[in-house]
Amino acid sequence: MQTLTVELEDRSYPINIGEGLLGQHSLLQAAVPARDILLVSNTTVAPLYAPAVKSALADRRVVEVILPDGEQYKSLATAARVFDVLVANRFGRDALVLALGGGVVGDLAGFVAACYQRGIDYVQVPTTLLSQVDSSVGGKTAVNHPGGKNLIGAFYQPREVLTDTDVLKSLPERELQAGLAEIIKYGMICDSAFFIWLEHNMAALRALDATALALAIHRSCQVKAQIVGRDEREQGERALLNLGHTFGHAIEAATGYVEWLHGEAVGVGLLIAARMSERVGGMPADDVARVEALLKLAGLRTAAPKIGAAKAAGYLSIDKKVKSGRVRLVLMKGLGQAYLSGDYPDAALQETLRESFGA
Amino acid sequence: MQTLTVELEDRSYPINIGEGLLGQHSLLQAAVPARDILLVSNTTVAPLYAPAVKSALADRRVVEVILPDGEQYKSLATAARVFDVLVANRFGRDALVLALGGGVVGDLAGFVAACYQRGIDYVQVPTTLLSQVDSSVGGKTAVNHPGGKNLIGAFYQPREVLTDTDVLKSLPERELQAGLAEIIKYGMICDSAFFIWLEHNMAALRALDATALALAIHRSCQVKAQIVGRDEREQGERALLNLGHTFGHAIEAATGYVEWLHGEAVGVGLLIAARMSERVGGMPADDVARVEALLKLAGLRTAAPKIGAAKAAGYLSIDKKVKSGRVRLVLMKGLGQAYLSGDYPDAALQETLRESFGA
């Protein structure tokens, strides 16, 4: 087991990464030091892993909320249902929310924990590659609004993250690929050596090679933890973690959050960001080609849905990174050199959108 | 105008208290440095004061949400409606929520500001005495759940509070009295000299004497700001501000949040806390009598509804101050000497509940 710490003063917490962690009762018991536990999971994950968790916590009062599986349930209405369960069971401020699932479960359960009684403890047990390398780290919790993703949420840190790489064996290939997109993102933001490593090890990752997976997850969490440690509430640098996301969100929103997985949309978003960066940030054409090639190696899509540039632009304008009416974009000077900018020619954005989304 | 600061490092903010502040355009303009402003008010307050606010902000984009008046609208459903307005108007992270109203408006608007896009700025313009001395200060935002008050919320500080004492002239007498209960509370917690001052100046306060009001509001905010500055997230000392509230919440909940004003319930709660303190905290009987006398001077009720001790105890157990299944109470050793305790004989609590709520 490897442990790394997200350094946030009194909100610091450990991320534990290793094989078979869910089978280690003492580890779970120590991570969850509460009497009353709300276990939030979904109909796909709960049958696989909830029994192990409950068995480890047999001496506690564990109440389960099993949500339907899917991004469309990451809503304020679902959060309200979870609040109802907490209240109905008279859970107090010393209760703990244990999120067992992917990003949807983690984001929603974290938001509920952030708001219930103005904040109770929560622990993340991410069960998808994407949530292991991204959403379980850094304390961004949220639910979606019909008008846009993650529009209602809170910055709220978990007290611990338990990442068991064994659970990836039951993950559908498409979900694995979606997680790889976020891993590729970290290389593109600030670690070109990691990007090169990924170019050489993508096949091993897709074959679930344990050593390769542990390294990729650890390095991804490390990059994210460092950035979050310097800028928890996204006043500046943390926005770099949204590389590819502004475009990706447009894809997800335009297709109703059901057709594309988040990571798949981010993958295409990374490529669109690279193309825009070639236009305005001086990113070499060769780097753009390497991004496209690595996405393909990961089995990811590289073509956006042809929703039209105008519709895509509409979704950009509700993005959370809008400042004074202007969309700030994460761009790159080259692989591993991301920066945030609201200062780019509109024409370049329009061209990029037309190229990617159609006229 | 007097200004005091709530000291919370990068979340510090000023509370401005004075006569006629809403008529000073430059003051409002400086307090609200955003282009996009969501003005949240209610059907009672908006006709009286929204025109002045909008006139001062004529160069901004001001969108109004006017809620029905009443505690029953401080709900997640109402918050959802306000989120809808923010999204429909494509308000970004740089938008600002301006709460113009009493505690219901301020708590709800603050909660929406805390959650929208994971937190946007908000400014409080409290228009009741109660919100001026209590809910507008300290960053406790929340909505109610049918199972209990303020069960869903966030600690989230405003960027400024503008307290215009002139607005109290239009406040119904019952609302004024409700605010006086919270003012009395501050004396009981930690300032016996202020309690004595109140014994001598209650008539002036009820007659809306401007000098007396300004002094009472300033001193109340000062006490609250000092405590909040030392314990923002209620890890310890801040819980003292809940003196009377655990019992008061039981009264409100048992009567459906409509029959009793919050401050009225807190007033009776203060007396019940004093009686419990006489039993277990060594509070002199004479101090208990002075509390009852001062509440009467303020025109407040002193008798709890006869809902029965068992029902009252049920409401206590869902209170946010429950720790490990035990209700922690704010008690007093005497006037101005409050302390927090989970360590008291259950029989004393039962006796106190029977005495106050009936068998």
Interface residues (C-beta under 8 A of the other chain):
Chain A: R35 L76 A80 F83 D84 V87 A88 R90 G92 R93 D94 A114 C115 Y116 Q117 R118 G119 K140 A142 H145 P146 G147 G148 N150 L151 I152 G153 A154 F155 R233 E234 S317 I318 K320 K321 V322 K323 S324 G325
Chain B: R35 L76 A80 F83 D84 V87 A88 R90 G92 R93 D94 A114 C115 Y116 Q117 R118 G119 K140 A142 H145 P146 G147 G148 N150 L151 I152 G153 A154 F155 R233 E234 S317 I318 K320 K321 V322 K323 S324 G325
